[in-house]
Amino acid sequence: MVWVLALIAVYVPVAGAGPSIQRAGVMGALGLLATLSGRRSSRLYALALAAIVTLAIGPGIAADVGWQLSFAAVLGILLLATPLRERIVARLGRGPWRRALAGGLTVTVAATLATAPLIAFHFETISTTTLVANLLALPAVAPAMWLGMCSAGLAQLPGMPLEPLNGLDAVLLAYVAQVAAWCSAPEWAEVRVHLGIGGLIAAYLGLGLGILVSWRWPRQVLALVVACAVVWVPLPGGGAAATPVRGLRVEVIDVGQGDAILLQPAGAPAVLVDGGPPGDGLVGKLEDAGVDRLGAAIVTHDQSDHVGGIEELLGRTPVERLLFARVDRGLIADAAAVGATPQRIAAGQELRSGALRLQVLWPPPELLGAASVGQDPNRLALVIEARWHDFAMLLTADAEAEAVPIDPGPVDVLKVAHHGSDDAGLGPLLDRTRPKLAVISVGEGNPYGHPTAGTLTTLRQHHIPVLRTDQDGDVVIDVRPHSMTLDR
């Protein structure tokens, strides 16, 4: 037992000490200590103590979505799994495979019910296929984990052949990935849910009432619990409405010689990256795209062909946050005056709008202080990787790859830097990112010669299709799980 405690103490930091890992480590250690002392351990007591310990280590962890989901899932399993399993076993019988099926089903149902309101609140989306996916993946999950652990342990021994274990594990993991692909492919696999704090409270009150009812009328509530686990429907009066999710819409808006990229994740506020030059009618273009408010407006750098449109929309289109690396203080004051929250961002920070993730890759914070005075503003432009499920787009603003060291890995779409200007680093960047499509935001007949012949040649040599706003107008990409299409 002491050795197991030591292993837990080593495993938690090695595994990254994430919120769920901290919770599991504390609960495991408490259970072992109870066994060593000859006392019967209480799982609810261990869960409560795990919450206290993790909050003591870092009080801010309570705002972490992973921490909230981890504790909600475990609490749901502790409260619901046993009574549900007893009812299901009574119907299926008590054979080994029947008990295993009942165990997997009840744990999945309990965890799904307990976490659904939080998922709806934070991500504004709910999966309708979670239960089916978990049941299909169930036979492969435990063997894959054990094979992985055995392989990791044996890898510490020199000369140990690991190919048979890894090969079998790869088959199991490929099956789990395929199940995920099957269950996320249909358009109805997700529903959009706008759930405020009132809806979150109402949902958990309803769930608690359901648990109390199940203690009194277990047979009648069993069917209700399983049905709710398949498709969670927000309670009336909870401030939620559900419509089918249609994915992510990316629009590189034709604003002439400038940048303006609109990201619309279904079920979440839209995000605008740059606004193009002044006088281009950006507000009307957002209205045409069905956007009447923005969760965030991001200024990649303080030049008029990127910030001008955003200056004009402040006060006309509601904006929750104005995000920037460096901008004029007047713009910050204007944003605050109309209710937008100004926030400086730099490399290492991640922004989120529903399932959309915006990872800032450049510039690092140390380049944004006093040392940035007098530097080329293009070199200090924000470079952002936008991710939605398995789709990735690299937004380079005016930061040419020859001056900005970034390596995001493969992406689906590249927004070519600085309107297609000459960039000695473009070729190596294309080798690293291997985009399926390149988009150039550029003004027709501009005096700078953008995009240059050298940039177009480099893209052609890498066999990358190119769309240009000066020739193709607005470039609209509709993204779904595992696919993207151009809306022409």
Buried (B, 14 or more C-beta within 10 A) or exposed (E): EEEEBEEBEEBBEEEEBBBBBBBBBBBBBBBBBBEEEEEEBBBEEBBEBBBEBBEEEEEEBEEBBBBBBBBBBBBBBBBBBEBBBEBBBEEBEEEEEBBEBBBBBBBBBBBBBBBBBBBBBBBBBBBBBBBBBBBBBBBBBEEBEEBBEEBEEEEEEEEEEBEEBBEBBEEBBEBBEEBBEBBBEEEEBBBBBBBEEEBBBBBBEBBEEBBEBBEEEBEEBBEEBBEBBBBBBBBEEBBBEBEBBBBBBBBBBBBBBBBBBBBBBBBBBBBBBBBBBBEBEBBEBBEEBEBEEBBBBBBBBBBEBBBBBBBBBBBEBBBBBBBBBBBEEEBBEBBEEBEBEBBBBBBEBEBBBBBBBBBBBBBEEEBBEEEBEEEEBBBBBBBBBBBBBEBBBBBBBBBBBBBBEBEBEEBBBBBBBBBBBBBEBBBEBBEBBEBEBBBBBBBEEBEEEBBBEBBBEBBEEBEBEBBBBBEBEBBBBBBBBEEBEEEE
